[in-house]
Amino acid sequence: MIVFPTDLQQAAASDGTIRAGGTDLMERRHALAGGELVDLRDVEDARAIEVLPGGGVRIGALVTIAAVAADDAVRAGYPGFAQAAGGLATPQIRAVGTIGGNLLQRTRCWYFRSPEAQCLKKGGSTCYARAGDHLWHACFDLSPCAAVHASTLGMALLAYDAGVEVVGAPIATVNELLGDGGDPMRDNQLPPHAVLRTIVLPPPTRGERSAYMRAISRARAEWPLVEVLARIGVQGDTIAWAKLAVGGVANVPLRLTELEAALVGVPAQPEALIAKASLASEGASPLPMTGYKLPLLEAAVADALERALASEPVGGA
Ligand SMILES: Cc1cc2nc3c(=O)[nH]c(=O)nc-3n(C[C@H](O)[C@H](O)[C@H](O)COP(=O)(O)OP(=O)(O)OC[C@H]3O[C@@H](n4cnc5c(N)ncnc54)[C@H](O)[C@@H]3O)c2cc1C
């Protein structure tokens, strides 16, 4: 059975599985077996991008990824985030997929996606990827499940300390929404029937610079092997602050807090930033097939930092 609520409050009152753009959900046959489908097609709220009076931007969960990438306020205040949105998946997916669905999509692990494998994430007792094929899986091994989190925008929003508004659960930040990755059953902390309404980007820091970078196994139309969102503040000749998030490396996107601290006070020169990038793999614990991700991660971080430094400062220098 399929129902078409007209607002998110009604959607949260339904028992079924939420469908936004459907680009992730319709590919997961096990998730569709039985139960009601709650299609958000007729919902009118949560479809706008608003500039907030005190600065910052509120993005409705049903805004498409293409609209996020093209929005003037997002591009002006959050260029790294706009690059991440404009660079993921394909134009067709971005035209239909929503920012909410992107954050809440499930992992791409091939065992999880296979209807035949009752893996840990589906309530089974085995992570088949550990003993099997885990070539695209974690190199920071934080959970019994070896899969990586799939959301590029979740990763990017972590670097912006973004907030969220959820109907039906006291979850207030993207960090809380994504969780710490410790529960092998989950890709996010949204309780059953709760609905994501908006994502709030805090005001950007004047003069900040940012860039998004990914390493990918083919030119396009693929999830990244590793990805990075780098934000830096430059004061005089040195780095005053840095915020970096990475994806494709663990079953939750990670902030690189050690590297962030190590960058403060470093000369604002490409060579000096690149020299610090090896700290990106500090604390990594690769699986037998994922050691190759560590040099990729360090190179992607170095590239993102270099691009951020060379980029136009937000609001002028
Ligand atoms: C070839 C290809 C390449 C891709 N590459 C990337 C990539 O590089 N990076 C990346 O991040 N993604 C990538 N994707 C995935 C794509 O971005 C997602 O499929 C899309 O963002 C999901 O959005 P949707 O609106 O279609 O979600 P849906 O499929 O509708 O929903 C996804 C999940 O979120 C839940 N949900 C959706 N909206 C809400 C809400 N408001 N409240 C509560 N629950 C909700 C649904 O129940 C479902 O479980 C790729 C996809 C393809 C096909």
PDBQT file of the ligand as one rigid body, heavy atoms in Angstrom, charges set to zero:
ROOT
HETATM    1  C1  LIG A 401      25.197   6.030  -9.956  1.00  0.00    +0.000 C 
HETATM    2  C2  LIG A 401      24.985   6.692  -8.630  1.00  0.00    +0.000 A 
HETATM    3  C3  LIG A 401      26.034   7.388  -8.028  1.00  0.00    +0.000 A 
HETATM    4  C4  LIG A 401      25.838   7.987  -6.775  1.00  0.00    +0.000 A 
HETATM    5  N1  LIG A 401      26.887   8.663  -6.192  1.00  0.00    +0.000 NA
HETATM    6  C5  LIG A 401      26.719   9.240  -4.985  1.00  0.00    +0.000 A 
HETATM    7  C6  LIG A 401      27.764   9.949  -4.339  1.00  0.00    +0.000 A 
HETATM    8  O1  LIG A 401      28.872  10.096  -4.857  1.00  0.00    +0.000 OA
HETATM    9  N2  LIG A 401      27.527  10.490  -3.122  1.00  0.00    +0.000 N 
HETATM   10  C7  LIG A 401      26.319  10.377  -2.514  1.00  0.00    +0.000 A 
HETATM   11  O2  LIG A 401      26.143  10.904  -1.419  1.00  0.00    +0.000 OA
HETATM   12  N3  LIG A 401      25.301   9.711  -3.091  1.00  0.00    +0.000 NA
HETATM   13  C8  LIG A 401      25.460   9.152  -4.303  1.00  0.00    +0.000 A 
HETATM   14  N4  LIG A 401      24.429   8.493  -4.891  1.00  0.00    +0.000 N 
HETATM   15  C9  LIG A 401      23.188   8.280  -4.121  1.00  0.00    +0.000 C 
HETATM   16  C10 LIG A 401      22.173   9.365  -4.301  1.00  0.00    +0.000 C 
HETATM   17  O3  LIG A 401      22.721  10.615  -3.960  1.00  0.00    +0.000 OA
HETATM   18  C11 LIG A 401      20.998   9.014  -3.371  1.00  0.00    +0.000 C 
HETATM   19  O4  LIG A 401      20.362   7.885  -3.921  1.00  0.00    +0.000 OA
HETATM   20  C12 LIG A 401      20.004  10.144  -3.207  1.00  0.00    +0.000 C 
HETATM   21  O5  LIG A 401      20.616  11.274  -2.645  1.00  0.00    +0.000 OA
HETATM   22  C13 LIG A 401      18.870   9.701  -2.294  1.00  0.00    +0.000 C 
HETATM   23  O6  LIG A 401      17.909  10.733  -2.244  1.00  0.00    +0.000 OA
HETATM   24  P1  LIG A 401      16.376  10.372  -2.476  1.00  0.00    +0.000 P 
HETATM   25  O7  LIG A 401      15.595  11.612  -2.244  1.00  0.00    +0.000 OA
HETATM   26  O8  LIG A 401      16.169   9.691  -3.783  1.00  0.00    +0.000 OA
HETATM   27  O9  LIG A 401      16.186   9.351  -1.273  1.00  0.00    +0.000 OA
HETATM   28  P2  LIG A 401      15.143   8.123  -1.116  1.00  0.00    +0.000 P 
HETATM   29  O10 LIG A 401      15.599   6.963  -1.917  1.00  0.00    +0.000 OA
HETATM   30  O11 LIG A 401      13.756   8.580  -1.302  1.00  0.00    +0.000 OA
HETATM   31  O12 LIG A 401      15.355   7.834   0.442  1.00  0.00    +0.000 OA
HETATM   32  C14 LIG A 401      16.600   7.388   0.950  1.00  0.00    +0.000 C 
HETATM   33  C15 LIG A 401      16.381   6.957   2.412  1.00  0.00    +0.000 C 
HETATM   34  O13 LIG A 401      16.093   8.080   3.218  1.00  0.00    +0.000 OA
HETATM   35  C16 LIG A 401      14.794   7.977   3.828  1.00  0.00    +0.000 C 
HETATM   36  N5  LIG A 401      14.255   9.336   3.736  1.00  0.00    +0.000 N 
HETATM   37  C17 LIG A 401      14.282  10.155   2.648  1.00  0.00    +0.000 A 
HETATM   38  N6  LIG A 401      13.834  11.383   2.966  1.00  0.00    +0.000 NA
HETATM   39  C18 LIG A 401      13.501  11.337   4.278  1.00  0.00    +0.000 A 
HETATM   40  C19 LIG A 401      12.994  12.308   5.198  1.00  0.00    +0.000 A 
HETATM   41  N7  LIG A 401      12.765  13.592   4.838  1.00  0.00    +0.000 N 
HETATM   42  N8  LIG A 401      12.790  11.922   6.481  1.00  0.00    +0.000 NA
HETATM   43  C20 LIG A 401      13.024  10.637   6.872  1.00  0.00    +0.000 A 
HETATM   44  N9  LIG A 401      13.518   9.680   6.045  1.00  0.00    +0.000 NA
HETATM   45  C21 LIG A 401      13.756  10.032   4.770  1.00  0.00    +0.000 A 
HETATM   46  C22 LIG A 401      14.050   6.926   3.036  1.00  0.00    +0.000 C 
HETATM   47  O14 LIG A 401      13.126   6.216   3.837  1.00  0.00    +0.000 OA
HETATM   48  C23 LIG A 401      15.193   6.025   2.583  1.00  0.00    +0.000 C 
HETATM   49  O15 LIG A 401      15.528   5.093   3.596  1.00  0.00    +0.000 OA
HETATM   50  C24 LIG A 401      24.567   7.908  -6.131  1.00  0.00    +0.000 A 
HETATM   51  C25 LIG A 401      23.522   7.222  -6.760  1.00  0.00    +0.000 A 
HETATM   52  C26 LIG A 401      23.729   6.612  -7.985  1.00  0.00    +0.000 A 
HETATM   53  C27 LIG A 401      22.581   5.865  -8.613  1.00  0.00    +0.000 C 
ENDROOT
TORSDOF 0
